Amino acid sequence: MNAVINLMQPLEQLNNEGTILLEQGRFEEAIETLALALKAAKKNAAEQEPVNDESNVLRRPAPTGHRKQMVILMPPLPARHFLSSQSEIQANIEGLCFCLVKLSEEDCFSDHNVTAVVESFTAILYNLALAYHLHATFGVCTVSGRSSSRHRAKTLYEMAYEISMQSKETLMNLNVTMMIVNNLGHVHSELGNATPAEKCFKHLLSTVMYLRSINANSTIDYAFIHNTSRLVLRESGAPAA
């Protein structure tokens, strides 16, 4: 679909169309559509009336009462289907989380709810980061183009994490935060940044342990287990003092 036409759509539809394009392996089109969703989100936030002399919509107090669900976590993509039988890419995809985040088809900004705004920005930034990440992993691009896509993914994951921290965490956006941290660690590993990658995975491990402590039967994404298990094994295998 033409990007100019997409720009006239609500940001929720743009985000969700971007996820569909990702599911189809149309990475460049997904990047273009999700970038428009991010632009629409920024525009909507900028048009909000300031509260308490603050122009930053992310600082608005959330209204009381029940809040409708904005973020919808999707099942993991069949990522291996992106690899053709002739593919020469030997990608390490075991530790990458392939879950996408969709938004409900409602105006996330209508009630000035800080949590809704934060979740919208976080979802779009995460999806756009994943689009660049998948493009670098499975897309047809040069070596320099692959590196550029990974660096863009890293920056977007970092932005998504920082924005997600501006809202009081719920179990729902905690799961999204874990996805962000996991994939940020993964892309750091791909870029050869061992220290920040391990920092991400240690943070992820502490969150996994927290979830297990409050619900022993909580579902943990395989990617999280893959990236944190070596940390657990390393600690358990350490010699006694």
Contacts in CASP RR format, 6 or more apart in sequence:
PFRMAT RR
TARGET T0000
AUTHOR 0000-0000-0000
METHOD contacts of the structure
MODEL  1
MNAVINLMQPLEQLNNEGTILLEQGRFEEAIETLALALKAAKKNAAEQEP
VNDESNVLRRPAPTGHRKQMVILMPPLPARHFLSSQSEIQANIEGLCFCL
VKLSEEDCFSDHNVTAVVESFTAILYNLALAYHLHATFGVCTVSGRSSSR
HRAKTLYEMAYEISMQSKETLMNLNVTMMIVNNLGHVHSELGNATPAEKC
FKHLLSTVMYLRSINANSTIDYAFIHNTSRLVLRESGAPAA
1 17 0 8 1.000
1 33 0 8 1.000
3 32 0 8 1.000
3 33 0 8 1.000
3 36 0 8 1.000
6 14 0 8 1.000
6 17 0 8 1.000
6 33 0 8 1.000
6 36 0 8 1.000
7 14 0 8 1.000
7 36 0 8 1.000
7 39 0 8 1.000
7 40 0 8 1.000
9 17 0 8 1.000
9 40 0 8 1.000
10 40 0 8 1.000
10 105 0 8 1.000
10 107 0 8 1.000
11 37 0 8 1.000
11 40 0 8 1.000
11 41 0 8 1.000
11 44 0 8 1.000
11 103 0 8 1.000
11 108 0 8 1.000
11 120 0 8 1.000
11 124 0 8 1.000
12 103 0 8 1.000
12 104 0 8 1.000
12 105 0 8 1.000
12 106 0 8 1.000
12 107 0 8 1.000
12 108 0 8 1.000
12 120 0 8 1.000
13 105 0 8 1.000
14 33 0 8 1.000
14 34 0 8 1.000
14 36 0 8 1.000
14 37 0 8 1.000
14 40 0 8 1.000
15 34 0 8 1.000
15 37 0 8 1.000
15 101 0 8 1.000
15 102 0 8 1.000
15 103 0 8 1.000
15 120 0 8 1.000
15 123 0 8 1.000
15 124 0 8 1.000
15 127 0 8 1.000
16 102 0 8 1.000
16 103 0 8 1.000
16 105 0 8 1.000
17 33 0 8 1.000
18 29 0 8 1.000
18 30 0 8 1.000
18 33 0 8 1.000
18 34 0 8 1.000
18 37 0 8 1.000
18 127 0 8 1.000
18 131 0 8 1.000
19 30 0 8 1.000
19 74 0 8 1.000
19 100 0 8 1.000
19 101 0 8 1.000
19 102 0 8 1.000
19 127 0 8 1.000
21 27 0 8 1.000
21 29 0 8 1.000
21 30 0 8 1.000
21 33 0 8 1.000
22 30 0 8 1.000
22 77 0 8 1.000
22 100 0 8 1.000
22 127 0 8 1.000
22 130 0 8 1.000
22 131 0 8 1.000
22 134 0 8 1.000
23 77 0 8 1.000
23 100 0 8 1.000
25 82 0 8 1.000
25 134 0 8 1.000
25 138 0 8 1.000
27 131 0 8 1.000
27 134 0 8 1.000
27 135 0 8 1.000
27 138 0 8 1.000
27 139 0 8 1.000
28 135 0 8 1.000
30 131 0 8 1.000
31 128 0 8 1.000
31 131 0 8 1.000
31 132 0 8 1.000
31 135 0 8 1.000
34 124 0 8 1.000
34 127 0 8 1.000
34 128 0 8 1.000
34 131 0 8 1.000
35 128 0 8 1.000
37 124 0 8 1.000
37 127 0 8 1.000
37 128 0 8 1.000
38 121 0 8 1.000
38 124 0 8 1.000
38 125 0 8 1.000
38 128 0 8 1.000
41 120 0 8 1.000
41 121 0 8 1.000
41 124 0 8 1.000
44 109 0 8 1.000
45 57 0 8 1.000
45 58 0 8 1.000
45 109 0 8 1.000
45 117 0 8 1.000
45 121 0 8 1.000
46 57 0 8 1.000
48 57 0 8 1.000
48 60 0 8 1.000
48 109 0 8 1.000
48 112 0 8 1.000
51 59 0 8 1.000
51 60 0 8 1.000
51 61 0 8 1.000
51 112 0 8 1.000
52 59 0 8 1.000
54 60 0 8 1.000
57 109 0 8 1.000
57 112 0 8 1.000
57 114 0 8 1.000
57 117 0 8 1.000
58 114 0 8 1.000
58 117 0 8 1.000
58 118 0 8 1.000
58 121 0 8 1.000
58 163 0 8 1.000
58 166 0 8 1.000
59 114 0 8 1.000
60 112 0 8 1.000
60 113 0 8 1.000
60 114 0 8 1.000
60 117 0 8 1.000
61 114 0 8 1.000
62 113 0 8 1.000
62 114 0 8 1.000
62 115 0 8 1.000
63 111 0 8 1.000
63 112 0 8 1.000
63 113 0 8 1.000
67 113 0 8 1.000
67 115 0 8 1.000
67 116 0 8 1.000
68 104 0 8 1.000
68 106 0 8 1.000
69 104 0 8 1.000
69 172 0 8 1.000
70 103 0 8 1.000
70 104 0 8 1.000
70 106 0 8 1.000
70 108 0 8 1.000
70 115 0 8 1.000
70 116 0 8 1.000
70 119 0 8 1.000
70 120 0 8 1.000
70 123 0 8 1.000
71 101 0 8 1.000
71 102 0 8 1.000
71 103 0 8 1.000
71 104 0 8 1.000
71 119 0 8 1.000
71 122 0 8 1.000
71 123 0 8 1.000
71 172 0 8 1.000
71 173 0 8 1.000
71 176 0 8 1.000
72 101 0 8 1.000
72 102 0 8 1.000
72 103 0 8 1.000
72 104 0 8 1.000
73 99 0 8 1.000
73 101 0 8 1.000
73 172 0 8 1.000
73 175 0 8 1.000
73 176 0 8 1.000
74 99 0 8 1.000
74 100 0 8 1.000
74 101 0 8 1.000
74 102 0 8 1.000
75 99 0 8 1.000
76 97 0 8 1.000
76 98 0 8 1.000
76 99 0 8 1.000
76 221 0 8 1.000
77 98 0 8 1.000
77 99 0 8 1.000
77 100 0 8 1.000
79 93 0 8 1.000
79 96 0 8 1.000
79 98 0 8 1.000
79 134 0 8 1.000
79 138 0 8 1.000
80 93 0 8 1.000
82 134 0 8 1.000
82 137 0 8 1.000
82 138 0 8 1.000
82 139 0 8 1.000
83 89 0 8 1.000
83 91 0 8 1.000
83 138 0 8 1.000
87 138 0 8 1.000
89 137 0 8 1.000
89 138 0 8 1.000
91 137 0 8 1.000
91 138 0 8 1.000
92 189 0 8 1.000
92 190 0 8 1.000
93 137 0 8 1.000
94 223 0 8 1.000
94 226 0 8 1.000
95 182 0 8 1.000
95 186 0 8 1.000
95 222 0 8 1.000
95 223 0 8 1.000
95 226 0 8 1.000
95 227 0 8 1.000
96 133 0 8 1.000
96 137 0 8 1.000
96 182 0 8 1.000
96 183 0 8 1.000
96 186 0 8 1.000
96 223 0 8 1.000
97 179 0 8 1.000
97 182 0 8 1.000
97 183 0 8 1.000
97 186 0 8 1.000
97 221 0 8 1.000
97 223 0 8 1.000
97 224 0 8 1.000
98 130 0 8 1.000
98 134 0 8 1.000
98 223 0 8 1.000
99 179 0 8 1.000
99 221 0 8 1.000
100 127 0 8 1.000
100 130 0 8 1.000
101 122 0 8 1.000
101 123 0 8 1.000
101 126 0 8 1.000
101 127 0 8 1.000
101 176 0 8 1.000
101 179 0 8 1.000
102 123 0 8 1.000
103 119 0 8 1.000
103 120 0 8 1.000
103 123 0 8 1.000
103 124 0 8 1.000
108 116 0 8 1.000
108 117 0 8 1.000
108 119 0 8 1.000
108 120 0 8 1.000
109 116 0 8 1.000
109 117 0 8 1.000
109 120 0 8 1.000
114 166 0 8 1.000
114 167 0 8 1.000
115 167 0 8 1.000
115 168 0 8 1.000
115 170 0 8 1.000
115 173 0 8 1.000
118 163 0 8 1.000
118 164 0 8 1.000
118 166 0 8 1.000
118 167 0 8 1.000
118 173 0 8 1.000
119 167 0 8 1.000
119 173 0 8 1.000
119 176 0 8 1.000
121 160 0 8 1.000
121 163 0 8 1.000
122 160 0 8 1.000
122 163 0 8 1.000
122 164 0 8 1.000
122 173 0 8 1.000
122 176 0 8 1.000
122 180 0 8 1.000
123 176 0 8 1.000
125 156 0 8 1.000
125 157 0 8 1.000
125 159 0 8 1.000
125 160 0 8 1.000
125 163 0 8 1.000
126 156 0 8 1.000
126 157 0 8 1.000
126 160 0 8 1.000
126 176 0 8 1.000
126 179 0 8 1.000
126 180 0 8 1.000
128 156 0 8 1.000
129 152 0 8 1.000
129 153 0 8 1.000
129 154 0 8 1.000
129 155 0 8 1.000
129 156 0 8 1.000
129 157 0 8 1.000
129 160 0 8 1.000
129 180 0 8 1.000
129 183 0 8 1.000
130 153 0 8 1.000
130 183 0 8 1.000
132 149 0 8 1.000
132 150 0 8 1.000
132 152 0 8 1.000
132 153 0 8 1.000
132 156 0 8 1.000
133 149 0 8 1.000
133 150 0 8 1.000
133 153 0 8 1.000
133 183 0 8 1.000
133 186 0 8 1.000
133 187 0 8 1.000
135 141 0 8 1.000
135 149 0 8 1.000
136 145 0 8 1.000
136 146 0 8 1.000
136 147 0 8 1.000
136 149 0 8 1.000
136 150 0 8 1.000
136 153 0 8 1.000
136 190 0 8 1.000
141 149 0 8 1.000
147 191 0 8 1.000
150 187 0 8 1.000
150 190 0 8 1.000
150 191 0 8 1.000
151 191 0 8 1.000
153 183 0 8 1.000
153 187 0 8 1.000
154 184 0 8 1.000
154 187 0 8 1.000
154 188 0 8 1.000
154 191 0 8 1.000
157 180 0 8 1.000
157 183 0 8 1.000
157 184 0 8 1.000
157 187 0 8 1.000
158 184 0 8 1.000
160 180 0 8 1.000
161 177 0 8 1.000
161 180 0 8 1.000
161 181 0 8 1.000
161 184 0 8 1.000
164 173 0 8 1.000
164 176 0 8 1.000
164 177 0 8 1.000
164 180 0 8 1.000
167 173 0 8 1.000
169 177 0 8 1.000
174 207 0 8 1.000
174 211 0 8 1.000
177 207 0 8 1.000
178 204 0 8 1.000
178 207 0 8 1.000
178 208 0 8 1.000
178 221 0 8 1.000
178 224 0 8 1.000
179 221 0 8 1.000
181 200 0 8 1.000
181 203 0 8 1.000
181 204 0 8 1.000
181 207 0 8 1.000
182 200 0 8 1.000
182 201 0 8 1.000
182 204 0 8 1.000
182 221 0 8 1.000
182 223 0 8 1.000
182 224 0 8 1.000
182 227 0 8 1.000
184 200 0 8 1.000
185 196 0 8 1.000
185 197 0 8 1.000
185 200 0 8 1.000
185 201 0 8 1.000
185 227 0 8 1.000
186 197 0 8 1.000
186 223 0 8 1.000
186 227 0 8 1.000
188 194 0 8 1.000
188 196 0 8 1.000
188 197 0 8 1.000
188 200 0 8 1.000
189 197 0 8 1.000
198 231 0 8 1.000
201 227 0 8 1.000
201 228 0 8 1.000
201 231 0 8 1.000
202 231 0 8 1.000
204 224 0 8 1.000
204 227 0 8 1.000
204 228 0 8 1.000
205 228 0 8 1.000
205 231 0 8 1.000
205 232 0 8 1.000
208 220 0 8 1.000
208 224 0 8 1.000
208 225 0 8 1.000
208 228 0 8 1.000
211 218 0 8 1.000
211 220 0 8 1.000
212 218 0 8 1.000
212 220 0 8 1.000
END
